[in-house]
Amino acid sequence: MQQEELLSAHLEICTGFKYYTELYDFAPVGYFSLNQVGIIHQLNLTGASQLGIVRSELVGQRFSTFVTVESQHLFNTFFASCLKVMLRDMRN
């Protein structure tokens, strides 16, 4: 009985993950997941297409590389404020 429940839970998790992955990958907007220092950890197909670079080549690169020089300060300020909010929420 317990093994059947585990198999059922595993199937449910796999199905949910597949659904999430399809929503993420095929969303009409670009999504980029960055680590705490702004390195691209994950991105969807639309994000790679918007930058015109193969997705596998973007993982591990600093996202700010793709921000114009004129917008660097604005991006860095915004990114820092996002990190503050995220860290604050993690503590609560």
C-alpha positions in Angstrom: 0.0 0.0 0.0 2.8 2.4 0.9 4.7 1.7 -2.3 1.5 2.4 -4.3 1.1 5.8 -2.6 4.7 6.6 -3.2 4.4 5.8 -6.9 1.2 7.8 -7.1 2.9 10.8 -5.5 5.9 10.4 -7.8 3.7 10.4 -10.9 1.8 13.5 -9.6 5.1 15.3 -9.1 6.4 14.4 -12.5 3.1 15.5 -14.2 3.2 18.8 -12.3 6.8 19.4 -13.2 6.1 18.7 -16.9 3.2 21.1 -16.8 5.3 23.8 -15.2 8.2 23.3 -17.6 5.9 23.6 -20.6 4.3 26.8 -19.2 7.7 28.2 -18.5 9.4 27.2 -21.7 6.6 28.2 -24.1 5.5 31.4 -22.4 5.1 34.3 -24.8 7.5 36.5 -22.7 11.1 35.9 -21.7 11.8 34.6 -18.2 15.2 34.6 -16.6 16.0 33.1 -13.2 19.1 34.7 -11.8 21.2 33.8 -8.7 22.2 36.4 -6.1 25.0 37.9 -8.1 23.0 38.2 -11.4 24.2 35.0 -13.1 21.6 33.4 -15.4 20.6 30.1 -13.7 17.6 29.2 -15.9 15.7 30.8 -18.8 12.9 30.0 -21.1 13.0 29.5 -24.9 11.4 33.0 -25.5 14.1 34.7 -23.4 16.8 33.0 -25.5 15.1 33.9 -28.7 14.8 37.5 -27.6 18.5 37.7 -27.1 19.2 35.6 -30.2 21.5 33.2 -28.4 21.1 29.5 -27.8 19.7 28.9 -24.3 22.6 26.6 -23.2 25.1 29.3 -24.0 23.3 31.8 -21.8 23.2 29.7 -18.6 26.1 30.8 -16.4 26.5 34.3 -18.0 25.9 37.5 -16.1 22.5 38.9 -17.1 23.7 42.5 -16.9 25.9 41.8 -20.0 22.7 42.1 -22.0 21.6 45.4 -20.5 22.6 48.6 -22.3 25.3 50.7 -20.8 22.8 53.5 -20.3 20.5 51.2 -18.3 23.2 49.5 -16.2 22.7 51.7 -13.2 18.9 51.3 -13.3 19.1 47.6 -13.7 21.7 47.2 -10.8 19.5 49.4 -8.5 16.4 47.4 -9.4 18.1 44.0 -9.0 19.5 45.0 -5.6 16.0 46.1 -4.4 14.6 42.8 -5.6 17.2 40.9 -3.6 16.4 42.9 -0.5 12.7 42.1 -0.7 13.5 38.4 -1.4 15.8 38.2 1.6 13.4 40.0 3.8 10.6 37.6 2.8 12.8 34.6 3.4 13.4 35.7 7.0 9.8 36.2 7.8 
